[in-house]
Amino acid sequence: MKTKLMTFLSLSMLLTSCAQDETRDNVISSEKTVSVNENKTSRIGLTTVEFIKEVYNPSVLNAEEAITLEHGDRKYQLIMQYDNNLVLYMTRFGHTSVLWSSNSYTTMGSMSKLIAQNDGNMVIYRNGIPTWNTNKTVNFHVNDPHMKLQLFSRKGTFITPGYRMKFVLGGNNQNINDVFQVDFD
């Protein structure tokens, strides 16, 4: 019995000692904290994003309609395709590439349409049936729901300078929900 009691007490003391060591390891003196935070621009992973341009579209985007944004030698088009797929294309020097897709392709039914709704959700309907949505709603009524395509520049310490494109549901004089965001060079 004494052996078990001594083992238990020794184990308890050892665990307490280890816990105190971990606490001491995580404590930084206030002098070090100040010196670490003095120059925030030299921190690793700092990324700067700057707004360039946006285009506004009403609350409905029918099949084969597009939201187009042009900047420099690039043309961006978010197209609601006949096949029920919402796709963001970038055209540069005559070459077109896909930057983002809703992956909602289907061959059934008639033409699709994308609708920015008063609940903050953006939904693709085909024959009145929802086939894709952002699954992002808000707990208030969105006045004048609309779509915005926004272009940003981005740069950082360990990233290649490039661009960021956002597709946003707006309303109530603000951005309500980001539908998607894609970074590219």
Rosetta constraint file for C-alpha pairs under 8 A:
AtomPair CA 1 CA 5 HARMONIC 6.23 0.50
AtomPair CA 2 CA 6 HARMONIC 6.03 0.50
AtomPair CA 3 CA 7 HARMONIC 6.07 0.50
AtomPair CA 4 CA 8 HARMONIC 6.12 0.50
AtomPair CA 5 CA 9 HARMONIC 6.19 0.50
AtomPair CA 6 CA 10 HARMONIC 6.03 0.50
AtomPair CA 7 CA 11 HARMONIC 6.06 0.50
AtomPair CA 8 CA 12 HARMONIC 6.18 0.50
AtomPair CA 9 CA 13 HARMONIC 6.21 0.50
AtomPair CA 10 CA 14 HARMONIC 6.15 0.50
AtomPair CA 11 CA 15 HARMONIC 6.20 0.50
AtomPair CA 12 CA 16 HARMONIC 6.20 0.50
AtomPair CA 13 CA 17 HARMONIC 6.12 0.50
AtomPair CA 14 CA 18 HARMONIC 6.26 0.50
AtomPair CA 15 CA 19 HARMONIC 6.22 0.50
AtomPair CA 16 CA 20 HARMONIC 6.32 0.50
AtomPair CA 17 CA 21 HARMONIC 6.37 0.50
AtomPair CA 18 CA 22 HARMONIC 6.39 0.50
AtomPair CA 19 CA 23 HARMONIC 6.38 0.50
AtomPair CA 20 CA 24 HARMONIC 6.30 0.50
AtomPair CA 21 CA 25 HARMONIC 6.24 0.50
AtomPair CA 22 CA 26 HARMONIC 6.51 0.50
AtomPair CA 23 CA 27 HARMONIC 6.62 0.50
AtomPair CA 28 CA 32 HARMONIC 6.39 0.50
AtomPair CA 28 CA 33 HARMONIC 6.61 0.50
AtomPair CA 29 CA 33 HARMONIC 6.48 0.50
AtomPair CA 30 CA 34 HARMONIC 6.34 0.50
AtomPair CA 31 CA 35 HARMONIC 6.48 0.50
AtomPair CA 32 CA 36 HARMONIC 6.11 0.50
AtomPair CA 33 CA 37 HARMONIC 6.29 0.50
AtomPair CA 34 CA 38 HARMONIC 5.99 0.50
AtomPair CA 35 CA 39 HARMONIC 7.92 0.50
AtomPair CA 39 CA 43 HARMONIC 7.60 0.50
AtomPair CA 41 CA 46 HARMONIC 7.09 0.50
AtomPair CA 42 CA 46 HARMONIC 7.94 0.50
AtomPair CA 44 CA 157 HARMONIC 6.64 0.50
AtomPair CA 44 CA 158 HARMONIC 7.76 0.50
AtomPair CA 45 CA 156 HARMONIC 6.88 0.50
AtomPair CA 45 CA 157 HARMONIC 6.01 0.50
AtomPair CA 45 CA 158 HARMONIC 6.45 0.50
AtomPair CA 46 CA 156 HARMONIC 5.60 0.50
AtomPair CA 46 CA 157 HARMONIC 6.08 0.50
AtomPair CA 47 CA 154 HARMONIC 6.89 0.50
AtomPair CA 47 CA 155 HARMONIC 5.68 0.50
AtomPair CA 47 CA 156 HARMONIC 4.19 0.50
AtomPair CA 47 CA 157 HARMONIC 6.89 0.50
AtomPair CA 47 CA 159 HARMONIC 7.98 0.50
AtomPair CA 48 CA 154 HARMONIC 5.53 0.50
AtomPair CA 48 CA 155 HARMONIC 5.37 0.50
AtomPair CA 48 CA 156 HARMONIC 5.98 0.50
AtomPair CA 49 CA 152 HARMONIC 6.31 0.50
AtomPair CA 49 CA 153 HARMONIC 5.64 0.50
AtomPair CA 49 CA 154 HARMONIC 4.42 0.50
AtomPair CA 49 CA 155 HARMONIC 6.74 0.50
AtomPair CA 50 CA 152 HARMONIC 5.29 0.50
AtomPair CA 50 CA 153 HARMONIC 5.25 0.50
AtomPair CA 50 CA 154 HARMONIC 6.46 0.50
AtomPair CA 51 CA 150 HARMONIC 7.71 0.50
AtomPair CA 51 CA 151 HARMONIC 6.36 0.50
AtomPair CA 51 CA 152 HARMONIC 4.38 0.50
AtomPair CA 51 CA 153 HARMONIC 6.56 0.50
AtomPair CA 52 CA 150 HARMONIC 7.71 0.50
AtomPair CA 52 CA 151 HARMONIC 5.53 0.50
AtomPair CA 52 CA 152 HARMONIC 5.03 0.50
AtomPair CA 52 CA 153 HARMONIC 6.71 0.50
AtomPair CA 53 CA 150 HARMONIC 5.90 0.50
AtomPair CA 53 CA 151 HARMONIC 5.28 0.50
AtomPair CA 53 CA 152 HARMONIC 7.09 0.50
AtomPair CA 54 CA 69 HARMONIC 7.26 0.50
AtomPair CA 54 CA 148 HARMONIC 6.55 0.50
AtomPair CA 54 CA 149 HARMONIC 5.47 0.50
AtomPair CA 54 CA 150 HARMONIC 4.22 0.50
AtomPair CA 54 CA 151 HARMONIC 6.11 0.50
AtomPair CA 55 CA 67 HARMONIC 7.56 0.50
AtomPair CA 55 CA 68 HARMONIC 7.43 0.50
AtomPair CA 55 CA 69 HARMONIC 6.33 0.50
AtomPair CA 55 CA 148 HARMONIC 5.59 0.50
AtomPair CA 55 CA 149 HARMONIC 5.41 0.50
AtomPair CA 55 CA 150 HARMONIC 6.68 0.50
AtomPair CA 56 CA 146 HARMONIC 7.31 0.50
AtomPair CA 56 CA 147 HARMONIC 6.01 0.50
AtomPair CA 56 CA 148 HARMONIC 4.69 0.50
AtomPair CA 56 CA 149 HARMONIC 6.81 0.50
AtomPair CA 57 CA 67 HARMONIC 6.80 0.50
AtomPair CA 57 CA 146 HARMONIC 6.01 0.50
AtomPair CA 57 CA 147 HARMONIC 5.04 0.50
AtomPair CA 57 CA 148 HARMONIC 6.10 0.50
AtomPair CA 58 CA 145 HARMONIC 7.50 0.50
AtomPair CA 58 CA 146 HARMONIC 4.81 0.50
AtomPair CA 58 CA 147 HARMONIC 6.16 0.50
AtomPair CA 59 CA 115 HARMONIC 5.63 0.50
AtomPair CA 59 CA 116 HARMONIC 4.85 0.50
AtomPair CA 59 CA 117 HARMONIC 7.34 0.50
AtomPair CA 59 CA 144 HARMONIC 7.69 0.50
AtomPair CA 59 CA 145 HARMONIC 5.69 0.50
AtomPair CA 59 CA 146 HARMONIC 4.28 0.50
AtomPair CA 59 CA 147 HARMONIC 6.17 0.50
AtomPair CA 60 CA 113 HARMONIC 6.81 0.50
AtomPair CA 60 CA 114 HARMONIC 5.66 0.50
AtomPair CA 60 CA 115 HARMONIC 4.65 0.50
AtomPair CA 60 CA 116 HARMONIC 6.47 0.50
AtomPair CA 60 CA 146 HARMONIC 7.76 0.50
AtomPair CA 61 CA 65 HARMONIC 6.05 0.50
AtomPair CA 61 CA 66 HARMONIC 7.22 0.50
AtomPair CA 61 CA 80 HARMONIC 6.58 0.50
AtomPair CA 61 CA 113 HARMONIC 5.59 0.50
AtomPair CA 61 CA 114 HARMONIC 5.01 0.50
AtomPair CA 61 CA 115 HARMONIC 6.55 0.50
AtomPair CA 62 CA 80 HARMONIC 6.37 0.50
AtomPair CA 62 CA 111 HARMONIC 7.80 0.50
AtomPair CA 62 CA 112 HARMONIC 6.38 0.50
AtomPair CA 62 CA 113 HARMONIC 4.28 0.50
AtomPair CA 62 CA 114 HARMONIC 6.35 0.50
AtomPair CA 63 CA 79 HARMONIC 7.77 0.50
AtomPair CA 63 CA 80 HARMONIC 4.93 0.50
AtomPair CA 63 CA 81 HARMONIC 5.17 0.50
AtomPair CA 63 CA 82 HARMONIC 5.18 0.50
AtomPair CA 63 CA 84 HARMONIC 7.68 0.50
AtomPair CA 63 CA 111 HARMONIC 5.81 0.50
AtomPair CA 63 CA 112 HARMONIC 5.29 0.50
AtomPair CA 63 CA 113 HARMONIC 5.57 0.50
AtomPair CA 64 CA 79 HARMONIC 6.28 0.50
AtomPair CA 64 CA 80 HARMONIC 5.46 0.50
AtomPair CA 64 CA 81 HARMONIC 5.03 0.50
AtomPair CA 64 CA 82 HARMONIC 6.14 0.50
AtomPair CA 65 CA 79 HARMONIC 5.86 0.50
AtomPair CA 65 CA 80 HARMONIC 5.89 0.50
AtomPair CA 65 CA 81 HARMONIC 7.61 0.50
AtomPair CA 66 CA 77 HARMONIC 5.98 0.50
AtomPair CA 66 CA 78 HARMONIC 5.31 0.50
AtomPair CA 66 CA 79 HARMONIC 4.31 0.50
AtomPair CA 66 CA 80 HARMONIC 6.46 0.50
AtomPair CA 67 CA 77 HARMONIC 5.59 0.50
AtomPair CA 67 CA 78 HARMONIC 5.16 0.50
AtomPair CA 67 CA 79 HARMONIC 6.65 0.50
AtomPair CA 67 CA 149 HARMONIC 7.40 0.50
AtomPair CA 68 CA 75 HARMONIC 7.16 0.50
AtomPair CA 68 CA 76 HARMONIC 5.66 0.50
AtomPair CA 68 CA 77 HARMONIC 4.53 0.50
AtomPair CA 68 CA 78 HARMONIC 6.59 0.50
AtomPair CA 69 CA 75 HARMONIC 6.04 0.50
AtomPair CA 69 CA 76 HARMONIC 5.16 0.50
AtomPair CA 69 CA 77 HARMONIC 6.53 0.50
AtomPair CA 69 CA 149 HARMONIC 7.38 0.50
AtomPair CA 70 CA 74 HARMONIC 5.91 0.50
AtomPair CA 70 CA 75 HARMONIC 4.50 0.50
AtomPair CA 70 CA 76 HARMONIC 6.13 0.50
AtomPair CA 71 CA 75 HARMONIC 6.47 0.50
AtomPair CA 73 CA 92 HARMONIC 6.03 0.50
AtomPair CA 73 CA 93 HARMONIC 7.10 0.50
AtomPair CA 74 CA 90 HARMONIC 6.68 0.50
AtomPair CA 74 CA 91 HARMONIC 5.71 0.50
AtomPair CA 74 CA 92 HARMONIC 4.86 0.50
AtomPair CA 74 CA 93 HARMONIC 7.77 0.50
AtomPair CA 75 CA 90 HARMONIC 5.65 0.50
AtomPair CA 75 CA 91 HARMONIC 5.11 0.50
AtomPair CA 75 CA 92 HARMONIC 6.65 0.50
AtomPair CA 76 CA 88 HARMONIC 6.94 0.50
AtomPair CA 76 CA 89 HARMONIC 5.61 0.50
AtomPair CA 76 CA 90 HARMONIC 4.55 0.50
AtomPair CA 76 CA 91 HARMONIC 6.45 0.50
AtomPair CA 77 CA 87 HARMONIC 8.00 0.50
AtomPair CA 77 CA 88 HARMONIC 5.61 0.50
AtomPair CA 77 CA 89 HARMONIC 5.18 0.50
AtomPair CA 77 CA 90 HARMONIC 6.54 0.50
AtomPair CA 78 CA 86 HARMONIC 6.97 0.50
AtomPair CA 78 CA 87 HARMONIC 5.55 0.50
AtomPair CA 78 CA 88 HARMONIC 4.23 0.50
AtomPair CA 78 CA 89 HARMONIC 6.31 0.50
AtomPair CA 79 CA 86 HARMONIC 5.77 0.50
AtomPair CA 79 CA 87 HARMONIC 5.42 0.50
AtomPair CA 79 CA 88 HARMONIC 6.42 0.50
AtomPair CA 79 CA 89 HARMONIC 7.84 0.50
AtomPair CA 80 CA 84 HARMONIC 6.89 0.50
AtomPair CA 80 CA 85 HARMONIC 6.22 0.50
AtomPair CA 80 CA 86 HARMONIC 4.65 0.50
AtomPair CA 80 CA 87 HARMONIC 6.71 0.50
AtomPair CA 80 CA 112 HARMONIC 7.43 0.50
AtomPair CA 80 CA 113 HARMONIC 6.85 0.50
AtomPair CA 80 CA 114 HARMONIC 7.04 0.50
AtomPair CA 81 CA 85 HARMONIC 5.42 0.50
AtomPair CA 81 CA 86 HARMONIC 6.10 0.50
AtomPair CA 81 CA 87 HARMONIC 7.46 0.50
AtomPair CA 81 CA 112 HARMONIC 7.53 0.50
AtomPair CA 82 CA 110 HARMONIC 8.00 0.50
AtomPair CA 82 CA 111 HARMONIC 5.60 0.50
AtomPair CA 82 CA 112 HARMONIC 6.33 0.50
AtomPair CA 83 CA 105 HARMONIC 5.49 0.50
AtomPair CA 83 CA 106 HARMONIC 5.61 0.50
AtomPair CA 83 CA 107 HARMONIC 6.02 0.50
AtomPair CA 83 CA 111 HARMONIC 7.60 0.50
AtomPair CA 83 CA 112 HARMONIC 7.57 0.50
AtomPair CA 84 CA 104 HARMONIC 5.95 0.50
AtomPair CA 84 CA 105 HARMONIC 5.18 0.50
AtomPair CA 84 CA 106 HARMONIC 5.97 0.50
AtomPair CA 84 CA 107 HARMONIC 7.96 0.50
AtomPair CA 84 CA 111 HARMONIC 7.31 0.50
AtomPair CA 84 CA 112 HARMONIC 5.41 0.50
AtomPair CA 84 CA 113 HARMONIC 7.79 0.50
AtomPair CA 84 CA 124 HARMONIC 7.47 0.50
AtomPair CA 84 CA 126 HARMONIC 7.17 0.50
AtomPair CA 85 CA 101 HARMONIC 6.94 0.50
AtomPair CA 85 CA 102 HARMONIC 5.94 0.50
AtomPair CA 85 CA 103 HARMONIC 6.01 0.50
AtomPair CA 85 CA 104 HARMONIC 4.90 0.50
AtomPair CA 85 CA 105 HARMONIC 4.86 0.50
AtomPair CA 85 CA 106 HARMONIC 7.73 0.50
AtomPair CA 86 CA 101 HARMONIC 5.74 0.50
AtomPair CA 86 CA 102 HARMONIC 5.30 0.50
AtomPair CA 86 CA 103 HARMONIC 7.50 0.50
AtomPair CA 86 CA 104 HARMONIC 7.37 0.50
AtomPair CA 87 CA 98 HARMONIC 7.07 0.50
AtomPair CA 87 CA 99 HARMONIC 7.75 0.50
AtomPair CA 87 CA 100 HARMONIC 5.82 0.50
AtomPair CA 87 CA 101 HARMONIC 4.38 0.50
AtomPair CA 87 CA 102 HARMONIC 6.53 0.50
AtomPair CA 88 CA 98 HARMONIC 5.95 0.50
AtomPair CA 88 CA 99 HARMONIC 5.53 0.50
AtomPair CA 88 CA 100 HARMONIC 5.13 0.50
AtomPair CA 88 CA 101 HARMONIC 6.33 0.50
AtomPair CA 89 CA 96 HARMONIC 6.53 0.50
AtomPair CA 89 CA 97 HARMONIC 5.63 0.50
AtomPair CA 89 CA 98 HARMONIC 4.60 0.50
AtomPair CA 89 CA 99 HARMONIC 5.76 0.50
AtomPair CA 89 CA 100 HARMONIC 7.41 0.50
AtomPair CA 90 CA 96 HARMONIC 5.53 0.50
AtomPair CA 90 CA 97 HARMONIC 5.42 0.50
AtomPair CA 90 CA 98 HARMONIC 6.41 0.50
AtomPair CA 90 CA 99 HARMONIC 6.76 0.50
AtomPair CA 91 CA 95 HARMONIC 5.42 0.50
AtomPair CA 91 CA 96 HARMONIC 4.23 0.50
AtomPair CA 91 CA 97 HARMONIC 6.53 0.50
AtomPair CA 92 CA 96 HARMONIC 6.53 0.50
AtomPair CA 99 CA 182 HARMONIC 7.14 0.50
AtomPair CA 99 CA 184 HARMONIC 7.85 0.50
AtomPair CA 100 CA 182 HARMONIC 7.12 0.50
AtomPair CA 102 CA 132 HARMONIC 7.82 0.50
AtomPair CA 104 CA 131 HARMONIC 7.11 0.50
AtomPair CA 104 CA 132 HARMONIC 6.44 0.50
AtomPair CA 109 CA 126 HARMONIC 6.63 0.50
AtomPair CA 109 CA 127 HARMONIC 6.36 0.50
AtomPair CA 110 CA 126 HARMONIC 6.45 0.50
AtomPair CA 110 CA 127 HARMONIC 6.12 0.50
AtomPair CA 111 CA 126 HARMONIC 6.17 0.50
AtomPair CA 111 CA 127 HARMONIC 7.21 0.50
AtomPair CA 112 CA 124 HARMONIC 6.68 0.50
AtomPair CA 112 CA 125 HARMONIC 5.56 0.50
AtomPair CA 112 CA 126 HARMONIC 4.47 0.50
AtomPair CA 112 CA 127 HARMONIC 7.13 0.50
AtomPair CA 113 CA 124 HARMONIC 5.58 0.50
AtomPair CA 113 CA 125 HARMONIC 5.46 0.50
AtomPair CA 113 CA 126 HARMONIC 6.71 0.50
AtomPair CA 114 CA 122 HARMONIC 6.99 0.50
AtomPair CA 114 CA 123 HARMONIC 5.63 0.50
AtomPair CA 114 CA 124 HARMONIC 4.35 0.50
AtomPair CA 114 CA 125 HARMONIC 6.38 0.50
AtomPair CA 115 CA 122 HARMONIC 5.66 0.50
AtomPair CA 115 CA 123 HARMONIC 5.39 0.50
AtomPair CA 115 CA 124 HARMONIC 6.38 0.50
AtomPair CA 115 CA 125 HARMONIC 7.67 0.50
AtomPair CA 116 CA 120 HARMONIC 7.10 0.50
AtomPair CA 116 CA 121 HARMONIC 6.32 0.50
AtomPair CA 116 CA 122 HARMONIC 4.53 0.50
AtomPair CA 116 CA 123 HARMONIC 6.69 0.50
AtomPair CA 116 CA 145 HARMONIC 5.67 0.50
AtomPair CA 116 CA 146 HARMONIC 5.82 0.50
AtomPair CA 116 CA 147 HARMONIC 6.77 0.50
AtomPair CA 116 CA 169 HARMONIC 6.57 0.50
AtomPair CA 117 CA 121 HARMONIC 5.52 0.50
AtomPair CA 117 CA 122 HARMONIC 5.92 0.50
AtomPair CA 117 CA 123 HARMONIC 7.54 0.50
AtomPair CA 117 CA 142 HARMONIC 7.71 0.50
AtomPair CA 117 CA 145 HARMONIC 6.15 0.50
AtomPair CA 118 CA 141 HARMONIC 5.68 0.50
AtomPair CA 118 CA 142 HARMONIC 4.61 0.50
AtomPair CA 118 CA 143 HARMONIC 6.57 0.50
AtomPair CA 118 CA 144 HARMONIC 7.64 0.50
AtomPair CA 118 CA 145 HARMONIC 6.01 0.50
AtomPair CA 119 CA 137 HARMONIC 5.49 0.50
AtomPair CA 119 CA 138 HARMONIC 5.81 0.50
AtomPair CA 119 CA 139 HARMONIC 7.30 0.50
AtomPair CA 119 CA 140 HARMONIC 6.86 0.50
AtomPair CA 119 CA 141 HARMONIC 5.84 0.50
AtomPair CA 119 CA 142 HARMONIC 6.06 0.50
AtomPair CA 120 CA 136 HARMONIC 6.48 0.50
AtomPair CA 120 CA 137 HARMONIC 4.61 0.50
AtomPair CA 120 CA 138 HARMONIC 5.43 0.50
AtomPair CA 120 CA 141 HARMONIC 7.86 0.50
AtomPair CA 120 CA 142 HARMONIC 6.35 0.50
AtomPair CA 120 CA 145 HARMONIC 7.57 0.50
AtomPair CA 120 CA 169 HARMONIC 7.00 0.50
AtomPair CA 120 CA 176 HARMONIC 6.55 0.50
AtomPair CA 120 CA 177 HARMONIC 6.75 0.50
AtomPair CA 121 CA 133 HARMONIC 6.91 0.50
AtomPair CA 121 CA 134 HARMONIC 6.00 0.50
AtomPair CA 121 CA 135 HARMONIC 6.24 0.50
AtomPair CA 121 CA 136 HARMONIC 5.19 0.50
AtomPair CA 121 CA 137 HARMONIC 4.94 0.50
AtomPair CA 121 CA 138 HARMONIC 7.81 0.50
AtomPair CA 121 CA 169 HARMONIC 7.80 0.50
AtomPair CA 121 CA 177 HARMONIC 7.81 0.50
AtomPair CA 122 CA 133 HARMONIC 5.60 0.50
AtomPair CA 122 CA 134 HARMONIC 5.65 0.50
AtomPair CA 122 CA 135 HARMONIC 7.79 0.50
AtomPair CA 122 CA 136 HARMONIC 7.79 0.50
AtomPair CA 122 CA 169 HARMONIC 7.18 0.50
AtomPair CA 122 CA 179 HARMONIC 7.58 0.50
AtomPair CA 123 CA 130 HARMONIC 6.46 0.50
AtomPair CA 123 CA 131 HARMONIC 7.53 0.50
AtomPair CA 123 CA 132 HARMONIC 5.74 0.50
AtomPair CA 123 CA 133 HARMONIC 4.25 0.50
AtomPair CA 123 CA 134 HARMONIC 6.74 0.50
AtomPair CA 124 CA 130 HARMONIC 5.76 0.50
AtomPair CA 124 CA 131 HARMONIC 5.73 0.50
AtomPair CA 124 CA 132 HARMONIC 5.14 0.50
AtomPair CA 124 CA 133 HARMONIC 6.23 0.50
AtomPair CA 125 CA 129 HARMONIC 5.18 0.50
AtomPair CA 125 CA 130 HARMONIC 4.37 0.50
AtomPair CA 125 CA 131 HARMONIC 5.75 0.50
AtomPair CA 125 CA 132 HARMONIC 7.38 0.50
AtomPair CA 126 CA 130 HARMONIC 6.46 0.50
AtomPair CA 126 CA 131 HARMONIC 6.68 0.50
AtomPair CA 134 CA 179 HARMONIC 6.14 0.50
AtomPair CA 136 CA 177 HARMONIC 6.91 0.50
AtomPair CA 142 CA 171 HARMONIC 5.62 0.50
AtomPair CA 142 CA 172 HARMONIC 5.94 0.50
AtomPair CA 143 CA 171 HARMONIC 5.52 0.50
AtomPair CA 143 CA 172 HARMONIC 5.19 0.50
AtomPair CA 144 CA 170 HARMONIC 7.93 0.50
AtomPair CA 144 CA 171 HARMONIC 5.25 0.50
AtomPair CA 144 CA 172 HARMONIC 6.70 0.50
AtomPair CA 145 CA 169 HARMONIC 6.75 0.50
AtomPair CA 145 CA 170 HARMONIC 5.64 0.50
AtomPair CA 145 CA 171 HARMONIC 4.55 0.50
AtomPair CA 145 CA 172 HARMONIC 7.66 0.50
AtomPair CA 146 CA 169 HARMONIC 5.78 0.50
AtomPair CA 146 CA 170 HARMONIC 5.22 0.50
AtomPair CA 146 CA 171 HARMONIC 6.21 0.50
AtomPair CA 147 CA 167 HARMONIC 7.19 0.50
AtomPair CA 147 CA 168 HARMONIC 5.83 0.50
AtomPair CA 147 CA 169 HARMONIC 4.91 0.50
AtomPair CA 147 CA 170 HARMONIC 6.00 0.50
AtomPair CA 148 CA 167 HARMONIC 5.78 0.50
AtomPair CA 148 CA 168 HARMONIC 5.12 0.50
AtomPair CA 148 CA 169 HARMONIC 6.42 0.50
AtomPair CA 148 CA 170 HARMONIC 6.82 0.50
AtomPair CA 149 CA 165 HARMONIC 7.15 0.50
AtomPair CA 149 CA 166 HARMONIC 5.87 0.50
AtomPair CA 149 CA 167 HARMONIC 4.70 0.50
AtomPair CA 149 CA 168 HARMONIC 6.42 0.50
AtomPair CA 150 CA 165 HARMONIC 5.68 0.50
AtomPair CA 150 CA 166 HARMONIC 5.08 0.50
AtomPair CA 150 CA 167 HARMONIC 6.34 0.50
AtomPair CA 150 CA 168 HARMONIC 7.62 0.50
AtomPair CA 151 CA 163 HARMONIC 7.06 0.50
AtomPair CA 151 CA 164 HARMONIC 5.92 0.50
AtomPair CA 151 CA 165 HARMONIC 4.75 0.50
AtomPair CA 151 CA 166 HARMONIC 6.58 0.50
AtomPair CA 152 CA 163 HARMONIC 5.60 0.50
AtomPair CA 152 CA 164 HARMONIC 4.99 0.50
AtomPair CA 152 CA 165 HARMONIC 6.32 0.50
AtomPair CA 153 CA 161 HARMONIC 7.68 0.50
AtomPair CA 153 CA 162 HARMONIC 5.95 0.50
AtomPair CA 153 CA 163 HARMONIC 4.42 0.50
AtomPair CA 153 CA 164 HARMONIC 6.10 0.50
AtomPair CA 154 CA 161 HARMONIC 5.78 0.50
AtomPair CA 154 CA 162 HARMONIC 5.39 0.50
AtomPair CA 154 CA 163 HARMONIC 5.40 0.50
AtomPair CA 154 CA 164 HARMONIC 6.64 0.50
AtomPair CA 155 CA 159 HARMONIC 6.48 0.50
AtomPair CA 155 CA 160 HARMONIC 6.65 0.50
AtomPair CA 155 CA 161 HARMONIC 4.43 0.50
AtomPair CA 155 CA 162 HARMONIC 6.54 0.50
AtomPair CA 156 CA 160 HARMONIC 7.31 0.50
AtomPair CA 156 CA 161 HARMONIC 6.95 0.50
AtomPair CA 160 CA 185 HARMONIC 7.24 0.50
AtomPair CA 161 CA 185 HARMONIC 6.73 0.50
AtomPair CA 162 CA 183 HARMONIC 7.32 0.50
AtomPair CA 162 CA 184 HARMONIC 5.79 0.50
AtomPair CA 162 CA 185 HARMONIC 4.18 0.50
AtomPair CA 163 CA 183 HARMONIC 5.79 0.50
AtomPair CA 163 CA 184 HARMONIC 5.45 0.50
AtomPair CA 163 CA 185 HARMONIC 5.92 0.50
AtomPair CA 164 CA 181 HARMONIC 6.91 0.50
AtomPair CA 164 CA 182 HARMONIC 5.64 0.50
AtomPair CA 164 CA 183 HARMONIC 4.40 0.50
AtomPair CA 164 CA 184 HARMONIC 6.37 0.50
AtomPair CA 165 CA 181 HARMONIC 5.67 0.50
AtomPair CA 165 CA 182 HARMONIC 5.41 0.50
AtomPair CA 165 CA 183 HARMONIC 6.53 0.50
AtomPair CA 166 CA 178 HARMONIC 6.86 0.50
AtomPair CA 166 CA 179 HARMONIC 7.47 0.50
AtomPair CA 166 CA 180 HARMONIC 5.79 0.50
AtomPair CA 166 CA 181 HARMONIC 4.44 0.50
AtomPair CA 166 CA 182 HARMONIC 6.65 0.50
AtomPair CA 167 CA 178 HARMONIC 6.06 0.50
AtomPair CA 167 CA 179 HARMONIC 5.42 0.50
AtomPair CA 167 CA 180 HARMONIC 5.48 0.50
AtomPair CA 167 CA 181 HARMONIC 6.58 0.50
AtomPair CA 168 CA 175 HARMONIC 6.54 0.50
AtomPair CA 168 CA 176 HARMONIC 7.29 0.50
AtomPair CA 168 CA 177 HARMONIC 5.77 0.50
AtomPair CA 168 CA 178 HARMONIC 4.50 0.50
AtomPair CA 168 CA 179 HARMONIC 5.42 0.50
AtomPair CA 168 CA 180 HARMONIC 7.33 0.50
AtomPair CA 169 CA 175 HARMONIC 6.19 0.50
AtomPair CA 169 CA 176 HARMONIC 5.63 0.50
AtomPair CA 169 CA 177 HARMONIC 5.21 0.50
AtomPair CA 169 CA 178 HARMONIC 6.37 0.50
AtomPair CA 169 CA 179 HARMONIC 6.83 0.50
AtomPair CA 170 CA 174 HARMONIC 5.73 0.50
AtomPair CA 170 CA 175 HARMONIC 4.34 0.50
AtomPair CA 170 CA 176 HARMONIC 5.11 0.50
AtomPair CA 170 CA 177 HARMONIC 7.04 0.50
AtomPair CA 171 CA 175 HARMONIC 6.42 0.50
AtomPair CA 171 CA 176 HARMONIC 6.45 0.50
